Amino acid sequence: MNWPLWLVVALCAVVVGWMGAVAFHHFRIRHLLSDLRADAERYHPPDIRKTPRVFGILEDLERHGCRTLPVLIDEFHPDAPSGYLAGLSDLLSTLLFNALREDTPEQKWEMYRMLRDLEVQGGDPPEELHRKCEALHRWWAKEGPTYHQSWRFWSTNCRAR
């Protein structure tokens, strides 16, 4: 075979490998979140964070870093179990503050205020849950690309350049 054909084959192999890595992380995170939701439906909100299994799932999701953010934000729906949303709120705060390591104190303070306002508590009324979920989705639509770029599957903190 001549060299242009080898170049095409090599390029195709790189693209397929990249797509496989992106898909692996996406499906792994989805699976962990579905396990977390299943446990949240079994336990009451204060108890969910105390189980070793849930702690392990949250730790694994945390290790995925910013790759978790798009899928995590997508899970915020008012009809989800309140314990699940409370656990997701904690995880979201951790992931976003990890992403802000190199930002200014003002930026960190602004993020803290936003997260405090949108934090889901176990006993939030339905209209409050709806407001928080909608506001979080709007924020992600506007700010999401600064926290995660899906093509950078190898990175756990897309804000660090």
C-alpha positions, 0 to 999 in steps of 0.5 A: 500500500502507498503512504496516503492510504496508510495515513487515512488508516492511521487517522481513522484509527485515531478517530475511532479510538477518540470516540471510544474513549469519549463513549467509555467515560460517558457510559461509565458516568451514566452507570454510576449516576444510575446506581446512585439514583437507585440507592437514593430511592431506597434511603431517606435523604439524610441517610443516603450520604452515610452508606459506604456504597454511595460514598464509593460512587461519589468518590468515583464520580469525583475522580472523573472530574469535569467529564462528570459535569454535563451528565450531572447537570442533565440529571437535575430534574424536579421529579427526581428523588430529593435525596438523589438531588441533594447528593448531586448538589454536594457533588456539583459543588465539589467538582466546580470548586475543584475547577476553580483552583486557579481562579480569583477569590472574587470568582470563587465567591461568586460561584459559592453564592450561586451554588448556595442559592441553587443547592437542593435540600432534602425538604425543598418544596416542588416549586423551589426544586423546579426553580433550582433545576431550571436555573442550573440548566440555564447557567450550564447552557451559558457557562458550561463550555468554560468548565468542560469541553467534551472533546478533551476526554483525557482531562479531569479539569478543562479549566486548567490550561 
